[in-house]
Amino acid sequence: MQFIVPPIGEVCDVIILTNTVDKDVFDMTENAIQSLRHSESQNKFRVILVESNQDNSFSYTADIIVKYTGEFSYNKALNMAFENLQSDWVYVSNNDVIFQQNWYSTLRYYMDIFDLDSASPRCPTPQQGTTQMAQQMILGYPECSVILGFQPIIHFCGWGWLMKRSVLELIRPFPEDLKFWFQDNHMALLLQSMGKKHGCVTSSHVIHFGQRSYRIIKPEELHSMTHGLLDTFKEKWESQ
């Protein structure tokens, strides 16, 4: 019998997007990076930060900083970050998070046991912007479990997901017309249609606050980046 143990000595590329318009955003993003650095003693992270603000007065402790210019698209920013990958594992994260101890080794351990192609950690606290029903489901799952599925928020968390780089290479580049909302819906459906295996690992904990970056979106752009993308998303999948 082969015993599976948590990984030791792995390096994971972690992609974080930010738009550092003020010190509050800087502190939030840097706190996420620092919590990531201190979350594991047996594995390391290579942080690829995509910065949308051209103000160079803030200095991050990321390994690579990619400067984003032009009209913002979440998927375009990810595609730019993907050009800098080196590791076999890739984690995409929001900047409004705090990583808990051993979240990565726990996530990878259960991925190996259940032969997952991708996985999301669980947020162990209430998240801003999540419906009460969804929140009850997420918090009600037992520890030491893997909840298989592709439902956004419940199984596939757009704010944080880990994927084998070999799987990521099959689905990149991401569609850049999905500028913000529905990107996680698209990803989940794409993985499902390819016969891949995804799950939420309940014992891997990352605190996600939720919607803390919404305030920096201009009011006149909010609809086009959220509800206004529904038709674009539908058109991609109605023809499937």
VOMIVO-41691 format. One line per field, with one value per residue: residue in one letter; chain; x, y, z of N, C-alpha, C in turn. Coordinates in nm, 3 decimals. Each point is the difference from the previous one (the first is absolute). Layout:
residues N
residuo: [a;...]
cadena: [A;...]
nX: [X;...]
nY: [Y;...]
nZ: [Z;...]
caX: [X;...]
caY: [Y;...]
caZ: [Z;...]
cX: [X;...]
cY: [Y;...]
cZ: [Z;...]
END
This chain:
residues 240
residuo: [m;q;f;i;v;p;p;i;g;e;v;c;d;v;i;i;l;t;n;t;v;d;k;d;v;f;d;m;t;e;n;a;i;q;s;l;r;h;s;e;s;q;n;k;f;r;v;i;l;v;e;s;n;q;d;n;s;f;s;y;t;a;d;i;i;v;k;y;t;g;e;f;s;y;n;k;a;l;n;m;a;f;e;n;l;q;s;d;w;v;y;v;s;n;n;d;v;i;f;q;q;n;w;y;s;t;l;r;y;y;m;d;i;f;d;l;d;s;a;s;p;r;c;p;t;p;q;q;g;t;t;q;m;a;q;q;m;i;l;g;y;p;e;c;s;v;i;l;g;f;q;p;i;i;h;f;c;g;w;g;w;l;m;k;r;s;v;l;e;l;i;r;p;f;p;e;d;l;k;f;w;f;q;d;n;h;m;a;l;l;l;q;s;m;g;k;k;h;g;c;v;t;s;s;h;v;i;h;f;g;q;r;s;y;r;i;i;k;p;e;e;l;h;s;m;t;h;g;l;l;d;t;f;k;e;k;w;e;s;q]
cadena: [A;A;A;A;A;A;A;A;A;A;A;A;A;A;A;A;A;A;A;A;A;A;A;A;A;A;A;A;A;A;A;A;A;A;A;A;A;A;A;A;A;A;A;A;A;A;A;A;A;A;A;A;A;A;A;A;A;A;A;A;A;A;A;A;A;A;A;A;A;A;A;A;A;A;A;A;A;A;A;A;A;A;A;A;A;A;A;A;A;A;A;A;A;A;A;A;A;A;A;A;A;A;A;A;A;A;A;A;A;A;A;A;A;A;A;A;A;A;A;A;A;A;A;A;A;A;A;A;A;A;A;A;A;A;A;A;A;A;A;A;A;A;A;A;A;A;A;A;A;A;A;A;A;A;A;A;A;A;A;A;A;A;A;A;A;A;A;A;A;A;A;A;A;A;A;A;A;A;A;A;A;A;A;A;A;A;A;A;A;A;A;A;A;A;A;A;A;A;A;A;A;A;A;A;A;A;A;A;A;A;A;A;A;A;A;A;A;A;A;A;A;A;A;A;A;A;A;A;A;A;A;A;A;A;A;A;A;A;A;A]
nX: [0.085;-0.036;0.082;-0.102;0.101;-0.014;-0.005;0.124;0.039;-0.131;-0.003;-0.083;-0.033;-0.001;-0.114;0.033;-0.122;0.047;-0.071;0.125;-0.124;0.019;0.036;-0.131;0.001;0.102;-0.051;-0.119;0.057;0.075;-0.109;-0.065;0.094;0.004;-0.134;0.010;0.094;-0.079;-0.076;0.118;0.047;-0.080;-0.076;0.030;-0.011;-0.032;0.001;-0.102;0.034;-0.126;0.069;-0.122;0.054;0.017;-0.058;0.126;-0.085;-0.067;0.067;-0.035;-0.022;-0.061;0.005;-0.118;0.018;-0.120;0.039;-0.122;-0.026;-0.074;-0.111;-0.050;0.063;-0.077;-0.062;0.000;-0.030;-0.089;-0.042;0.010;-0.064;-0.082;0.039;-0.018;-0.079;0.037;-0.100;-0.008;-0.009;-0.124;0.012;-0.127;0.036;-0.109;-0.007;-0.129;0.115;-0.014;0.119;-0.063;0.047;0.098;-0.054;0.124;0.076;-0.099;-0.003;0.132;0.000;-0.108;0.069;0.107;-0.063;-0.063;0.128;0.005;-0.060;-0.099;0.021;-0.099;0.061;-0.023;-0.089;0.065;-0.010;-0.105;-0.044;0.047;-0.129;0.013;-0.090;-0.104;-0.074;0.074;-0.009;-0.127;-0.005;0.069;-0.060;-0.101;0.092;0.014;0.082;0.120;-0.065;-0.035;-0.052;-0.023;0.035;-0.087;-0.088;-0.003;0.095;-0.082;0.036;-0.027;0.101;-0.063;-0.016;-0.006;0.088;0.027;0.092;0.000;0.126;0.012;-0.092;0.064;0.105;-0.092;-0.017;0.128;-0.016;-0.028;-0.132;0.060;-0.105;0.033;-0.034;-0.106;-0.127;-0.045;0.117;-0.045;-0.117;0.069;0.085;-0.101;-0.073;0.108;0.032;-0.127;-0.003;0.116;-0.095;0.035;0.079;-0.103;0.053;-0.084;0.119;-0.084;0.107;-0.002;0.053;-0.075;0.023;-0.121;0.035;0.033;0.009;0.117;0.009;-0.125;0.043;0.101;-0.110;0.022;-0.089;0.051;0.096;-0.067;-0.102;0.086;0.045;-0.130;-0.121;0.068;0.071;-0.125;-0.033;0.115;-0.025;-0.125;0.045;0.092;-0.106;-0.079;0.120;0.021]
nY: [-0.120;0.095;0.053;0.084;0.084;0.101;0.088;-0.025;0.126;0.013;0.049;0.090;0.021;0.115;0.013;0.126;0.046;0.121;0.098;0.035;0.037;-0.072;0.052;0.021;0.023;0.083;0.049;0.002;0.046;0.088;0.022;-0.003;0.077;0.079;-0.005;0.018;0.092;0.036;-0.039;-0.012;-0.107;-0.089;0.102;0.041;0.132;0.006;0.121;-0.011;0.127;0.012;0.110;0.045;0.039;0.111;0.025;0.039;0.072;-0.109;-0.061;-0.097;-0.104;0.026;-0.120;0.012;0.120;-0.030;0.096;0.026;0.014;0.109;-0.017;-0.006;-0.116;-0.060;-0.052;0.122;0.046;-0.100;0.026;0.125;-0.034;-0.069;0.111;0.011;-0.100;-0.062;0.001;-0.118;0.089;0.038;0.102;0.023;0.119;0.030;0.133;-0.032;-0.062;-0.095;-0.047;-0.113;-0.040;-0.039;0.111;0.027;-0.039;0.057;0.108;0.000;-0.020;0.074;0.087;-0.039;0.005;0.110;0.010;0.115;0.058;0.042;0.101;0.025;0.090;-0.011;0.097;-0.002;0.118;0.072;-0.002;0.120;0.017;-0.092;-0.066;0.019;-0.041;0.070;0.104;-0.034;-0.019;0.110;0.071;-0.061;0.008;-0.130;0.009;0.005;0.085;-0.065;0.118;-0.108;0.072;0.072;-0.002;0.116;0.048;-0.099;-0.030;0.073;0.039;0.099;0.013;-0.131;-0.039;-0.128;0.001;-0.122;0.034;-0.131;0.013;0.094;-0.069;-0.087;0.092;0.031;0.124;0.074;-0.009;0.097;-0.043;-0.105;0.127;-0.058;0.034;-0.115;0.049;-0.001;0.052;0.080;0.026;0.007;0.065;0.073;0.002;0.027;0.085;0.023;-0.027;0.121;-0.008;0.062;0.056;0.024;0.035;-0.059;-0.079;0.046;0.084;0.083;0.101;0.006;0.127;0.019;0.031;-0.017;-0.053;-0.027;0.055;-0.068;-0.072;0.070;0.081;0.076;-0.067;0.018;0.053;0.065;0.007;0.017;0.048;0.102;-0.090;0.000;0.090;0.059;-0.024;0.038;0.099;-0.003;-0.019;0.091;0.027;-0.033]
nZ: [0.000;-0.085;0.090;0.004;-0.017;0.083;-0.098;-0.033;0.010;-0.008;-0.122;0.046;-0.126;0.066;-0.067;0.022;-0.017;-0.029;0.054;0.024;0.022;0.112;0.116;0.007;-0.132;0.015;0.113;-0.061;-0.110;0.064;0.075;-0.116;-0.057;0.105;0.004;-0.132;0.011;0.099;-0.100;-0.059;0.064;-0.061;-0.039;-0.122;-0.004;-0.126;0.053;-0.086;0.016;-0.037;-0.028;0.026;0.115;-0.068;0.118;-0.008;0.075;-0.042;0.097;-0.084;0.077;-0.114;-0.057;-0.061;-0.051;-0.045;-0.083;0.043;-0.130;-0.018;-0.073;0.122;-0.007;0.087;-0.107;-0.050;0.121;0.009;-0.123;0.043;0.110;-0.078;-0.061;0.132;-0.036;0.113;0.085;0.058;0.101;-0.030;0.084;-0.029;0.049;0.070;0.011;0.014;0.024;0.094;-0.035;0.029;0.117;-0.082;-0.046;-0.046;0.103;0.070;-0.075;-0.006;0.130;0.013;-0.070;0.067;0.116;-0.040;-0.035;0.066;-0.101;0.077;0.085;0.085;0.076;0.129;-0.011;0.117;-0.061;0.041;-0.127;-0.018;-0.029;0.094;-0.072;0.079;-0.105;-0.087;0.084;0.019;-0.132;-0.030;0.096;-0.062;-0.096;0.019;0.100;-0.056;-0.081;-0.109;-0.031;-0.073;-0.105;-0.071;0.098;-0.068;0.076;-0.033;-0.124;-0.108;0.075;-0.062;0.133;-0.026;-0.090;0.024;-0.094;-0.049;-0.015;0.000;0.096;0.068;-0.043;0.038;0.094;0.007;-0.049;0.108;-0.020;-0.067;-0.073;0.076;0.017;0.057;0.012;0.045;0.039;0.126;-0.046;-0.079;0.100;0.086;-0.090;-0.020;0.127;0.026;-0.103;0.059;0.089;0.042;0.105;0.058;0.107;0.097;0.045;0.084;0.008;-0.125;0.089;-0.070;0.082;-0.053;-0.006;-0.127;-0.129;0.054;-0.123;0.030;0.112;-0.054;-0.026;-0.109;0.058;-0.096;0.062;0.114;-0.068;-0.078;0.126;0.026;0.030;-0.050;0.067;0.048;-0.091;0.030;0.128;-0.012;-0.078;0.097;0.077;-0.057;-0.052;0.130]
caX: [-0.085;0.076;-0.050;0.011;0.037;0.001;0.121;0.112;0.097;-0.062;-0.010;-0.125;-0.018;-0.123;-0.033;-0.087;-0.027;-0.031;-0.001;0.039;-0.039;0.029;0.072;-0.088;0.013;0.135;0.008;-0.078;0.071;0.126;-0.035;-0.028;0.129;0.075;-0.063;0.037;0.140;0.015;-0.099;0.059;0.142;0.055;-0.016;0.026;-0.087;0.058;-0.113;-0.007;-0.099;-0.037;-0.035;-0.071;0.025;0.133;0.070;0.107;0.037;-0.020;0.099;-0.045;0.101;-0.024;0.119;-0.011;-0.108;-0.040;-0.073;-0.116;-0.041;-0.119;-0.128;0.024;-0.067;0.053;0.062;0.121;0.102;0.045;0.080;0.132;0.071;0.033;0.123;0.114;-0.006;0.115;-0.027;-0.096;-0.128;-0.035;-0.112;-0.051;-0.058;-0.036;0.091;-0.071;0.003;0.105;0.028;0.016;0.113;0.000;-0.110;0.047;0.033;-0.127;-0.069;0.070;-0.015;-0.130;-0.002;0.066;-0.086;-0.119;0.042;-0.064;0.074;-0.001;-0.069;-0.011;-0.006;-0.124;0.004;-0.067;-0.076;-0.095;0.059;-0.083;-0.049;-0.045;-0.137;-0.010;-0.012;0.132;0.087;-0.034;0.053;0.146;0.041;-0.056;0.075;0.089;0.145;0.065;-0.083;0.011;-0.134;0.020;-0.100;0.046;-0.084;0.075;-0.014;-0.014;0.112;0.107;0.006;0.075;0.098;0.119;-0.001;0.130;-0.013;0.119;0.038;-0.026;-0.140;-0.012;0.051;-0.103;-0.114;0.041;-0.030;-0.136;-0.072;0.019;-0.124;-0.056;0.090;-0.002;-0.099;-0.027;0.122;0.001;-0.100;0.061;0.104;-0.062;-0.063;0.106;0.060;-0.100;-0.016;0.122;0.010;0.095;-0.054;0.021;-0.067;0.032;0.068;-0.054;0.100;0.094;-0.070;0.045;-0.105;-0.032;-0.091;-0.103;-0.043;0.072;0.057;-0.108;-0.007;0.092;-0.056;-0.077;-0.144;-0.046;0.055;-0.037;-0.095;0.065;0.094;-0.072;-0.122;0.002;0.074;-0.081;-0.025;0.126;0.018;-0.101;0.034;0.111;-0.043;-0.119;0.042;0.075]
caY: [0.120;0.125;0.101;0.136;0.095;0.138;0.031;0.069;0.056;0.048;0.143;0.030;0.135;0.061;0.121;0.093;0.123;0.113;0.136;0.067;0.140;0.068;-0.083;-0.107;-0.111;-0.053;-0.078;-0.121;-0.090;-0.042;-0.093;-0.129;-0.058;-0.040;-0.118;-0.110;-0.036;-0.059;-0.106;-0.133;-0.014;-0.108;0.033;0.141;0.064;0.099;0.091;0.081;0.105;0.085;0.131;0.083;0.141;0.039;0.071;-0.086;0.036;-0.114;-0.104;-0.131;-0.104;-0.106;-0.043;0.062;0.098;0.022;0.126;-0.007;0.129;-0.005;-0.036;-0.121;-0.128;-0.097;-0.111;0.049;0.008;-0.136;-0.044;0.063;-0.068;-0.136;0.003;-0.005;-0.122;-0.091;-0.114;-0.101;0.030;0.142;0.043;0.134;0.049;0.139;0.068;0.024;-0.130;-0.031;-0.143;-0.066;-0.094;-0.128;-0.007;-0.056;-0.142;-0.070;-0.002;-0.093;-0.135;-0.053;-0.010;-0.127;-0.112;-0.007;0.015;0.121;0.083;0.134;0.001;0.126;-0.011;0.049;0.114;-0.046;0.111;0.060;0.081;0.108;-0.020;-0.138;-0.016;-0.073;-0.143;-0.049;0.007;-0.111;-0.122;0.000;-0.016;-0.124;-0.118;-0.051;0.008;-0.119;-0.050;0.061;0.012;0.002;0.072;0.113;0.117;0.116;0.040;-0.119;-0.092;0.074;0.136;0.090;0.076;-0.081;-0.137;-0.059;-0.086;-0.052;0.083;-0.077;0.022;0.141;0.019;-0.046;0.092;0.138;0.123;0.020;0.097;0.132;0.076;-0.018;0.093;-0.011;-0.100;-0.119;-0.070;-0.126;-0.086;-0.050;-0.095;-0.120;-0.072;-0.048;-0.117;-0.107;-0.048;-0.072;-0.121;0.016;-0.026;0.115;-0.010;0.090;-0.072;0.073;0.020;0.101;0.122;0.133;0.097;0.090;0.102;0.018;0.128;0.115;0.079;0.058;0.146;0.070;-0.003;0.120;-0.030;-0.012;-0.123;-0.114;-0.089;-0.068;-0.099;-0.096;-0.053;0.025;-0.105;-0.122;-0.038;-0.050;-0.134;-0.090;-0.024;-0.095;-0.136;-0.041;-0.064;-0.123]
caZ: [0.000;-0.008;0.091;-0.051;0.104;-0.049;-0.077;0.063;-0.095;-0.125;-0.027;-0.069;-0.051;0.050;-0.075;0.070;-0.073;0.087;-0.054;0.123;-0.011;0.127;0.098;0.048;-0.093;0.016;0.124;-0.018;-0.091;0.062;0.108;-0.065;-0.040;0.120;0.059;-0.089;0.026;0.133;0.018;-0.020;0.030;-0.081;-0.142;-0.027;-0.098;-0.091;-0.017;-0.122;0.027;-0.115;0.054;-0.097;0.026;-0.048;0.106;0.048;0.136;0.088;-0.030;0.046;0.018;-0.098;-0.074;-0.133;-0.011;-0.139;-0.012;-0.088;-0.055;-0.085;0.061;0.080;-0.018;0.096;-0.071;-0.067;0.104;0.026;-0.115;0.011;0.109;-0.043;-0.078;0.092;0.080;0.004;0.088;-0.044;0.062;-0.014;0.083;-0.032;0.125;0.025;0.093;0.127;0.067;0.097;-0.008;0.129;0.008;-0.072;-0.096;-0.127;0.014;0.020;-0.131;-0.089;0.056;-0.041;-0.146;-0.034;0.042;-0.083;-0.139;-0.052;-0.096;0.058;0.129;0.072;0.146;0.057;0.092;0.122;0.059;-0.095;-0.105;-0.051;-0.135;-0.018;0.049;0.126;-0.028;-0.039;0.116;0.088;-0.059;0.010;0.140;0.053;-0.041;0.105;-0.023;-0.057;-0.109;-0.133;-0.058;-0.145;-0.077;-0.080;0.022;0.048;0.140;0.084;-0.027;-0.068;0.056;-0.086;0.078;0.028;-0.053;-0.033;-0.117;-0.063;-0.114;-0.121;-0.032;-0.037;-0.135;-0.094;-0.006;-0.025;0.073;0.045;-0.084;0.060;0.002;0.134;0.067;0.146;0.039;-0.080;-0.035;0.075;-0.063;-0.124;0.036;0.053;-0.111;-0.089;0.063;-0.002;-0.136;-0.035;0.081;0.109;0.133;0.088;0.127;0.110;0.108;0.114;0.106;-0.047;0.037;-0.039;0.031;-0.110;0.053;-0.102;-0.057;0.055;-0.109;-0.080;0.016;-0.091;-0.135;-0.027;-0.006;-0.138;-0.056;0.083;-0.069;-0.112;0.052;0.084;-0.063;-0.143;-0.070;-0.006;-0.140;-0.054;0.055;-0.059;-0.140;-0.008;0.035;-0.074;-0.125;0.031]
cX: [0.088;-0.063;0.025;0.028;-0.006;0.130;0.104;0.093;-0.059;0.008;-0.127;0.000;-0.135;-0.021;-0.099;-0.014;-0.032;-0.001;0.022;-0.027;0.030;0.067;-0.087;0.009;0.139;0.010;-0.074;0.075;0.129;-0.025;-0.031;0.131;0.076;-0.062;0.030;0.141;0.014;-0.092;0.058;0.147;0.068;-0.009;0.014;-0.092;0.078;-0.114;0.016;-0.114;-0.025;-0.056;-0.063;0.023;0.143;0.081;0.104;0.040;-0.017;0.092;-0.044;0.116;-0.026;0.130;0.004;-0.117;-0.023;-0.084;-0.112;-0.035;-0.124;-0.124;0.013;-0.086;0.068;0.075;0.124;0.114;0.054;0.088;0.139;0.083;0.046;0.128;0.124;0.003;0.128;-0.032;-0.102;-0.139;-0.024;-0.124;-0.037;-0.079;-0.046;0.104;-0.067;-0.012;0.111;0.017;0.026;0.110;-0.029;-0.118;0.042;0.028;-0.126;-0.075;0.063;-0.015;-0.131;-0.014;0.064;-0.090;-0.117;0.029;-0.071;0.092;0.010;-0.080;-0.003;0.004;-0.138;0.026;-0.079;-0.083;-0.097;0.070;-0.099;-0.044;-0.047;-0.140;-0.001;-0.006;0.135;0.095;-0.026;0.054;0.151;0.046;-0.050;0.072;0.090;0.147;0.050;-0.084;0.038;-0.139;0.017;-0.111;0.059;-0.083;0.083;-0.042;-0.003;0.120;0.120;-0.004;0.086;0.107;0.125;-0.012;0.141;-0.018;0.137;0.035;-0.029;-0.146;-0.022;0.044;-0.103;-0.109;0.040;0.025;-0.148;-0.068;-0.001;-0.124;-0.081;0.090;0.004;-0.099;-0.013;0.127;0.006;-0.103;0.057;0.104;-0.059;-0.063;0.105;0.065;-0.095;-0.014;0.120;0.017;0.102;-0.070;0.037;-0.076;0.041;0.058;-0.030;0.101;0.111;-0.069;0.072;-0.115;-0.015;-0.104;-0.114;-0.031;0.073;0.062;-0.108;-0.002;0.091;-0.046;-0.084;-0.148;-0.051;0.050;-0.051;-0.093;0.068;0.096;-0.070;-0.119;0.002;0.074;-0.080;-0.021;0.126;0.025;-0.097;0.036;0.110;-0.047;-0.126;0.035;0.071;-0.084]
cY: [0.125;0.103;0.139;0.093;0.141;0.033;0.074;0.050;0.044;0.152;0.021;0.145;0.052;0.133;0.083;0.126;0.112;0.129;0.093;0.150;0.077;-0.099;-0.114;-0.123;-0.062;-0.089;-0.131;-0.101;-0.051;-0.096;-0.139;-0.070;-0.049;-0.122;-0.124;-0.048;-0.078;-0.118;-0.141;0.002;-0.102;0.029;0.150;0.052;0.104;0.092;0.083;0.099;0.080;0.130;0.087;0.149;0.035;0.081;-0.094;0.028;-0.114;-0.114;-0.131;-0.099;-0.118;-0.036;0.061;0.096;0.028;0.127;-0.014;0.141;-0.019;-0.036;-0.135;-0.117;-0.099;-0.112;0.043;0.009;-0.138;-0.051;0.060;-0.069;-0.138;-0.006;-0.014;-0.126;-0.081;-0.131;-0.096;0.024;0.150;0.029;0.142;0.050;0.145;0.063;0.029;-0.131;-0.002;-0.151;-0.057;-0.106;-0.130;-0.015;-0.071;-0.150;-0.083;-0.012;-0.103;-0.145;-0.062;-0.007;-0.131;-0.118;-0.019;0.020;0.118;0.072;0.144;-0.005;0.141;-0.027;0.046;0.124;-0.039;0.107;0.055;0.095;0.107;-0.031;-0.141;-0.015;-0.083;-0.151;-0.061;-0.002;-0.115;-0.132;-0.009;-0.027;-0.130;-0.125;-0.047;0.021;-0.133;-0.064;0.069;-0.003;0.016;0.077;0.121;0.127;0.116;0.038;-0.122;-0.093;0.073;0.145;0.088;0.078;-0.082;-0.141;-0.041;-0.099;-0.053;0.086;-0.072;0.014;0.143;0.024;-0.043;0.104;0.147;0.021;0.010;0.106;0.138;0.088;-0.026;0.079;-0.016;-0.109;-0.112;-0.071;-0.133;-0.098;-0.066;-0.106;-0.132;-0.084;-0.060;-0.126;-0.119;-0.060;-0.080;-0.128;0.008;-0.014;0.116;-0.022;0.109;-0.083;0.074;0.028;0.095;0.135;0.126;0.095;0.096;0.100;0.030;0.145;0.122;0.088;0.068;0.152;0.074;-0.008;0.125;-0.036;-0.022;-0.128;-0.126;-0.097;-0.080;-0.107;-0.108;-0.057;0.014;-0.105;-0.129;-0.046;-0.057;-0.143;-0.099;-0.036;-0.103;-0.143;-0.046;-0.075;-0.133;-0.126]
cZ: [0.000;0.092;-0.060;0.117;-0.058;-0.071;0.083;-0.110;-0.132;-0.008;-0.081;-0.048;0.048;-0.071;0.080;-0.084;0.098;-0.081;0.118;-0.010;0.129;0.096;0.054;-0.091;0.011;0.123;-0.013;-0.085;0.061;0.116;-0.056;-0.036;0.122;0.067;-0.083;0.032;0.132;0.023;-0.008;0.037;-0.092;-0.150;-0.019;-0.111;-0.080;-0.043;-0.127;0.019;-0.127;0.056;-0.109;0.020;-0.037;0.101;0.060;0.146;0.099;-0.044;0.063;0.011;-0.093;-0.070;-0.139;0.003;-0.148;-0.005;-0.104;-0.046;-0.086;0.078;0.069;-0.043;0.094;-0.071;-0.078;0.100;0.033;-0.114;0.003;0.108;-0.043;-0.082;0.088;0.086;-0.010;0.071;-0.060;0.056;-0.004;0.085;-0.036;0.121;-0.010;0.092;0.134;0.079;0.105;-0.001;0.140;-0.007;-0.075;-0.097;-0.127;0.011;0.023;-0.132;-0.092;0.047;-0.047;-0.152;-0.046;0.035;-0.094;-0.149;-0.067;-0.098;0.049;0.129;0.055;0.150;0.049;0.085;0.125;0.070;-0.103;-0.096;-0.045;-0.143;-0.030;0.059;0.128;-0.023;-0.036;0.120;0.097;-0.053;0.021;0.143;0.061;-0.041;0.114;-0.037;-0.059;-0.110;-0.130;-0.061;-0.149;-0.069;-0.070;0.022;0.052;0.142;0.091;-0.016;-0.061;0.046;-0.090;0.074;0.034;-0.053;-0.041;-0.114;-0.042;-0.121;-0.132;-0.044;-0.045;-0.143;-0.105;-0.021;-0.016;-0.149;0.037;-0.087;0.064;-0.005;0.126;0.095;0.152;0.043;-0.103;-0.046;0.074;-0.053;-0.126;0.030;0.046;-0.110;-0.094;0.058;-0.002;-0.139;-0.047;0.080;0.111;0.135;0.093;0.131;0.097;0.114;0.130;0.110;-0.042;0.017;-0.049;0.028;-0.118;0.050;-0.097;-0.033;0.056;-0.108;-0.084;0.006;-0.097;-0.145;-0.021;-0.016;-0.141;-0.068;0.071;-0.073;-0.110;0.046;0.082;-0.077;-0.151;-0.082;-0.016;-0.143;-0.064;0.047;-0.065;-0.144;-0.014;0.018;-0.069;-0.127;0.024;-0.027]
END
